[in-house]
Amino acid sequence: VQLVESGGGWVQAGGSLRLSCIFSGSVFGLYDIQWYRHTPGKQRELVASVTRGNVINYVDSVKGRFTISRDNAENTVYLQMTRLKPEDSAGYYCKAEHYMGLKPDYWGQGTQVTVSS
C-alpha cells in the first residue's frame, strides 16, 4: 500500500487548504483512513477519520472547520481545512487501517501546513 499526501502549503490565518491522500496498492474499500498531524516537540494528534462505511469523526479543535471525505472512485481521501489558525500548523499525515486489522497500518510521507498570524 502507498499513500501520497499533497495540498499543504503556507496560508494566512483564516484561510483554507485542501489536503489529498491518494491510496494505491490494495483495495481501498477495505481500509479506514485517518488524518494525523504532528509538530516537533508535541504528541501526534488524530485530526479526522473516515471509515470504509463513511463514519466520520473529528478532534474537537477542528469541528466545524475541517471536513474529511473519501472518493472511492478515485481512491482518495480529502481534508478540507477552513478558518485555519496558527495552531493548525503541522505536518499532516494520512494513515490507512485495514478494517479487520488483518494488515499492518500504512502511512504517507506527510505534507506540511503553515498558518501565519
N, C-alpha and C positions, 0 to 999 in steps of 0.2 A: 504494500500500500504506500502511495505517495500523497502527501498533502502539500499544496503550494499556496501560500498566502500572498496577497497583494492588496494595494489600495491605501497603504499607510502614507504618512507624509506630515508636513507641517501645516498647522492651521491656527488661526486666532481663536481665542475663546468665543464661544457662541456659534462657531462654525460647524460644518458637517464633513464627515468622511464615510465612505462605504468600503468596508473590507470584504475581500472574497477569499474563499478557501476552496480550491479545486481538488477533488478527490479522484484518484485513479488507482488501478491495480487490483481491484476486487469489486464485489457487488455493493454499491453504495447503499442500497436499501437495507443492508444488514447491519448498518452502523449508526450509532448515535454520535452526534458531533457537538463538541463544546468549544467555546472561545475562552481562552485564559489570557490574562495579562500579567506582566512581570516587570518590576523596576528593580534594579540592583539595590540590595540592602533591604528589600521588602519581600514578604511572602508572595508566592504566586497566587493569583486570585482567579477563581472561576467567575466569569462575567456573564455568560449566557450559554444556554444549551438547547438543543432541539433533538428529540428522539426520532427514530425511524417512523414512528407514528405521529410525528409532528406535535408532540407535547413540548411546550416551551417554558423555560424558567430563566429568571434574571436575578442577579445580585441586586439588593435594594438600591444601591447607589446609582444604578443606571436605569431603573424602571422609569418608564415614561420618556426616556431619551434615546435608548438603543432599541433596535428591532432586529431579531435574528430570524432568518428564513432559509429554507432549503428548496432548491430546484432539483428535483430528482431526475428530470430530463437532461440537465446539464451537469449532474454530479457536483453541484456547487452549493456551498453554504455562504450566506451573506451576513454581515453585521453592519447594519445601517446605524451610524452614530450621529446624533444631532445634539445641539446645545452643548457642545463639548466644553469641558473645563480643564484647567491646567492639571488637576489631579487625575485626569484620564490619560495623561502622558505615560506611555509604557510600551514595551514590546508586546505585541498581540500575537497569540499562537492558537492555532486550531488543533484539536485532538479528535481522533476517531476511536470510538469504543465499540467493539462487536457487541451486539445487543444481548447475546447469550454468554459473553465472556470467553468465547472459545478461541479467540485470537489475542495476541498482545495489543496493547494500545499503540497508536501511531501518532506522531507529532509532526507538524510542519516546521519550517525553519524560522517563521515569525516575520512580522512586518512592524516597523516602528511608527508609533504615533506620537507626535509632539504638539502640544497645545500651548500656545503662548498667551500670557495675560495682557 
